[in-house]
Amino acid sequence: MTKAKLTTVTSLADTLEGCRGILDGQADKWAESSLYMVGTLEDARQKEAAASTPETSDKSAPDRSENTPAAEPSGEKTAPIQPNANIQSVQTAPAQPAKEEAA
């Protein structure tokens, strides 16, 4: 078992560079877990590469290959959510102090 790093400090410049890379699409095909709790975008790239190797990859993880078709919207329209007429508001009485019993 490997020991995890407890603290990673990432400079503002590296953080902004990583954000720009993510917004530019550098991590579009990566698993979300590759970006979770890492330092720089390079750290995330290494984590993604390690997760992609056959020896360490999780067999239950979904296939992220380029041949996997993206989900297409069905085009079906759904009805708007209506309030349930059967639910009635509940009003409660203010709490009463407990009555003391005579001894």
matplotlib code that plots the C-alpha trace (Angstrom):
import matplotlib.pyplot as plt

x = [0.0, 1.4, 1.2, -0.8, 0.5, -1.2, -0.7, -0.1, 0.4, -0.1, 0.9, -1.6, 0.2, 0.0, -3.6, -4.5, -2.5, -4.3, -7.7, -6.9, -5.8, -9.1, -11.1, -9.2, -10.1, -6.9, -8.7, -12.0, -11.4, -10.0, -11.9, -13.2, -11.2, -8.0, -8.6, -9.9, -7.6, -4.4, -2.1, -1.2, -2.6, 0.6, -0.1, -3.6, -2.1, 0.2, -2.8, -4.8, -1.9, -1.5, -5.2, -5.1, -2.4, -3.9, -2.1, -3.6, -6.8, -10.1, -12.0, -15.3, -14.5, -16.4, -14.6, -13.4, -12.1, -12.9, -15.1, -17.6, -20.6, -21.7, -25.2, -27.6, -30.7, -33.8, -35.9, -38.7, -40.5, -41.2, -44.1, -43.3, -43.3, -46.6, -47.1, -48.8, -52.4, -52.5, -49.8, -51.2, -49.2, -48.8, -49.2, -47.9, -48.9, -46.2, -44.5, -46.2, -44.1, -44.4, -46.9, -45.5, -47.2, -48.2, -46.3]
y = [0.0, 3.4, 6.3, 9.3, 12.8, 14.8, 18.3, 19.7, 23.4, 24.7, 28.2, 30.6, 30.6, 26.8, 26.8, 29.4, 27.5, 24.3, 26.0, 27.4, 23.9, 22.4, 25.2, 24.7, 21.0, 19.3, 17.1, 16.5, 12.8, 12.2, 10.5, 13.0, 11.1, 12.1, 15.7, 15.2, 16.2, 16.7, 19.6, 20.8, 19.8, 17.8, 15.9, 15.1, 14.0, 11.6, 10.3, 9.8, 8.0, 5.7, 4.9, 4.2, 1.5, -2.0, -3.2, -0.6, 0.3, -0.6, -3.1, -1.8, 1.7, 2.8, 2.7, 6.1, 5.3, 7.5, 4.8, 5.1, 7.0, 10.0, 10.0, 11.8, 13.6, 11.5, 14.5, 13.5, 16.3, 15.8, 17.3, 20.1, 19.2, 20.1, 20.5, 17.6, 18.5, 15.7, 17.3, 19.7, 22.1, 21.1, 23.7, 23.1, 24.7, 26.4, 24.2, 24.3, 24.1, 20.7, 20.7, 19.9, 17.2, 17.9, 15.8]
z = [0.0, -0.9, 1.5, 0.1, 0.3, 3.0, 1.6, -1.8, -2.2, -5.8, -6.8, -8.1, -11.5, -11.7, -10.7, -13.3, -16.0, -15.0, -15.2, -18.7, -19.8, -18.6, -20.2, -23.4, -23.4, -22.5, -20.0, -21.8, -22.3, -18.8, -16.0, -13.4, -10.7, -12.5, -11.7, -8.1, -5.2, -7.3, -7.5, -11.0, -14.4, -14.9, -11.7, -13.1, -16.4, -14.6, -12.5, -15.7, -17.4, -14.4, -14.4, -18.2, -18.0, -18.2, -15.0, -12.8, -14.5, -12.8, -14.9, -13.6, -14.9, -18.0, -21.4, -22.3, -25.8, -28.7, -30.2, -27.4, -28.8, -26.7, -25.3, -27.6, -26.4, -27.1, -28.3, -26.0, -24.2, -20.6, -18.7, -16.3, -12.7, -11.1, -7.4, -5.8, -4.9, -2.3, -0.1, 2.4, 4.4, 8.1, 10.7, 14.2, 17.4, 19.4, 22.0, 25.4, 28.6, 30.4, 33.2, 36.6, 38.5, 42.1, 44.6]

ax = plt.figure().add_subplot(projection="3d")
ax.plot(x, y, z, "-o")
ax.set_aspect("equal")
plt.show()
